[in-house]
Amino acid sequence: MAIAACAGPAAPTTTPNTKVLIPTVVEAAMSWHLPAYANVLHGMRLLQDGPPTRSATLAIARTILYTNPKLAPVDALELAGATESAARAQDLPPEFLAATLLQESAFDPRALSAAGAIGIAQFMPETAADAGVDPFDPFASIRGAASLLGSYVRAYDTVYANPITVALAAYNAGPGAVAEYHGIPPYAETRAYINDVIDRRAKITGYEKPIVRP
């Protein structure tokens, strides 16, 4: 009895909080950047399932979400808008730039390849340094990719019948390979890369409403 009296009152018992909202955890874990208000968008499919649109940004966002479900809709829309702006600044079709980035990383800002390529645009560290781009910054990488592709397209515009496909070859295999082979090099990987980007571009365009001109 004396021991019990000296011990003081018993500590209150508490029940551990083991309630876990699985959808919330998964959404937060898989999203690149989830704002505090994004839970209201959970399950939103308007960007994915809406009708054809005249907005390149919406068409790109839709393709991003179908390709990379890890991204939250609000992030896909923001990245799509940045892609359209960067492409237009370089006089490139937004769908072309978006298709290239989809092929490179599925718009994953944290993508890292086995070869050491980094981020959305899959810049090698030395290429990013030469371009003055932080490859871990998705928006800087999008602008950097647009600038690089734009420079290739302009350089090849009066040399090759389809400067866009040759620009893709330079992006994938390097401009040195293009110069060596006077066009798209005979690398199976590069040729498959170009075909995949073309297919992705067609998919984005398929989400767009054709503009009917009188």
C-alpha positions in Angstrom: 0.0 0.0 0.0 2.8 2.4 0.9 4.5 1.8 -2.5 1.2 2.4 -4.3 0.7 5.7 -2.4 4.2 7.0 -3.3 3.8 6.1 -7.0 1.2 8.9 -7.5 -1.8 8.7 -9.8 -1.7 6.3 -12.6 -0.9 7.7 -16.0 -3.9 8.1 -18.2 -4.3 5.5 -20.9 -4.4 6.7 -24.5 -5.5 4.9 -27.6 -2.9 5.3 -30.4 -4.3 7.0 -33.5 -4.0 4.3 -36.1 -6.6 5.7 -38.6 -5.0 6.1 -42.0 -6.7 7.5 -45.0 -5.1 5.4 -47.7 -6.3 7.5 -50.7 -4.9 10.7 -49.1 -1.6 9.0 -48.3 -1.2 7.6 -51.8 -2.1 10.9 -53.4 0.4 12.8 -51.3 3.1 10.3 -51.7 2.8 9.9 -55.5 2.2 13.6 -56.4 5.3 15.7 -57.3 3.8 18.8 -55.7 0.6 18.7 -53.8 -0.7 22.0 -52.5 -2.7 22.1 -49.3 -6.0 22.7 -51.2 -5.5 19.9 -53.7 -7.6 17.4 -51.8 -10.7 19.0 -53.3 -9.4 17.9 -56.7 -9.0 14.2 -55.6 -10.8 12.1 -58.2 -11.2 15.0 -60.6 -11.3 13.7 -64.2 -12.4 16.7 -66.1 -8.9 17.2 -67.6 -8.8 13.6 -68.6 -12.3 12.9 -69.8 -13.5 16.3 -71.1 -14.5 16.9 -74.7 -12.1 18.0 -77.4 -10.6 21.4 -76.7 -9.1 24.3 -78.6 -6.5 24.8 -75.8 -3.1 23.2 -76.3 -2.5 23.4 -72.6 -5.6 21.3 -71.7 -4.8 18.8 -74.4 -1.2 18.5 -73.1 -2.4 18.2 -69.5 -4.8 15.4 -70.5 -2.0 13.4 -72.1 0.3 14.0 -69.1 -2.4 12.6 -66.7 -3.0 9.5 -68.8 0.8 8.9 -69.2 1.8 9.7 -65.6 -0.9 9.1 -63.0 1.5 10.0 -60.3 1.0 13.7 -61.0 -1.9 15.6 -59.5 -4.2 17.3 -62.0 -3.2 20.8 -60.7 0.5 20.0 -61.3 -0.2 18.5 -64.8 -2.0 21.7 -65.7 0.8 23.9 -64.5 3.4 21.9 -66.3 1.4 21.9 -69.5 1.0 25.6 -69.4 4.7 26.1 -68.9 5.3 23.8 -71.9 3.0 25.7 -74.2 4.6 29.0 -73.2 8.1 27.7 -73.6 7.3 26.2 -77.0 5.6 29.3 -78.4 8.6 31.4 -77.2 10.8 29.3 -79.5 8.3 29.2 -82.3 7.8 25.4 -81.8 4.5 23.5 -81.9 3.5 23.1 -78.2 2.4 19.5 -78.9 5.9 18.7 -80.3 7.7 19.9 -77.1 5.2 18.2 -74.9 5.5 14.9 -76.8 9.3 15.1 -76.4 9.1 15.7 -72.7 6.6 12.8 -72.3 9.0 10.5 -74.1 11.9 11.7 -72.0 10.4 11.4 -68.6 6.6 11.3 -68.7 6.8 14.8 -67.2 8.4 13.4 -64.0 10.4 16.3 -62.5 12.3 13.8 -60.3 13.2 11.4 -63.1 16.8 10.0 -63.0 18.0 7.7 -65.7 20.6 4.9 -65.3 22.9 7.0 -67.5 22.6 10.0 -65.2 20.1 12.1 -67.1 18.1 14.4 -64.8 14.6 15.7 -64.6 11.7 16.4 -66.9 14.0 17.1 -69.9 16.5 14.4 -69.0 19.5 16.7 -69.3 22.9 15.3 -68.7 24.7 17.4 -66.1 27.2 18.8 -68.6 24.4 19.7 -71.1 22.5 21.4 -68.3 25.5 23.3 -67.2 26.3 24.4 -70.8 22.7 25.6 -71.2 22.7 27.3 -67.8 19.8 25.2 -66.6 19.1 23.6 -63.2 17.9 20.2 -64.3 16.1 19.6 -61.0 13.9 22.7 -61.7 11.1 21.5 -63.9 10.2 24.9 -65.3 13.8 25.8 -66.0 14.2 22.4 -67.7 11.1 22.9 -69.9 12.5 26.3 -71.0 15.9 24.7 -71.6 14.5 21.9 -73.7 12.5 24.3 -75.8 15.5 26.5 -76.3 17.7 23.5 -77.3 15.1 22.0 -79.7 14.3 25.4 -81.1 18.0 26.0 -81.9 18.2 22.6 -83.7 15.1 23.2 -85.7 16.4 26.6 -86.8 19.8 25.2 -87.7 18.2 22.4 -89.8 15.4 24.3 -91.3 17.0 25.0 -94.6 19.1 21.8 -94.7 16.6 19.0 -94.3 13.0 18.5 -95.5 11.8 17.7 -92.0 13.8 19.7 -89.5 11.7 18.6 -86.6 12.6 15.0 -86.9 16.3 15.8 -87.3 16.1 18.0 -84.3 14.7 15.1 -82.3 17.7 13.0 -83.6 20.0 15.7 -82.3 18.3 15.8 -79.0 18.5 12.0 -78.6 21.9 11.2 -80.2 23.6 14.6 -80.2 24.2 17.1 -83.0 27.5 15.4 -83.7 25.8 12.2 -84.8 23.5 14.2 -87.1 26.5 16.0 -88.7 28.3 12.7 -89.1 25.4 11.0 -90.9 24.1 14.1 -92.6 20.7 13.6 -91.0 19.1 11.1 -88.8 21.7 8.5 -87.7 21.1 4.8 -88.3 20.7 4.1 -84.6 17.8 1.8 -83.8 17.3 3.6 -80.5 17.2 7.1 -82.1 14.8 6.0 -84.8 12.5 4.4 -82.3 12.7 7.5 -80.2 11.6 9.7 -83.1 8.7 7.4 -83.9 7.5 7.4 -80.3 7.6 11.2 -80.1 5.6 11.5 -83.3 3.0 9.0 -82.0 2.8 11.0 -78.7 2.3 14.2 -80.6 -0.5 12.7 -82.6 -2.1 11.6 -79.4 -2.1 15.1 -78.0 -3.4 16.5 -81.2 -6.2 13.9 -81.1 -7.5 15.6 -77.9 -7.7 19.0 -79.7 -10.7 20.3 -81.5 -9.9 21.1 -85.2 -10.2 24.7 -86.0 -12.6 25.0 -88.9 -11.7 28.0 -91.1 -14.3 29.6 -93.4 
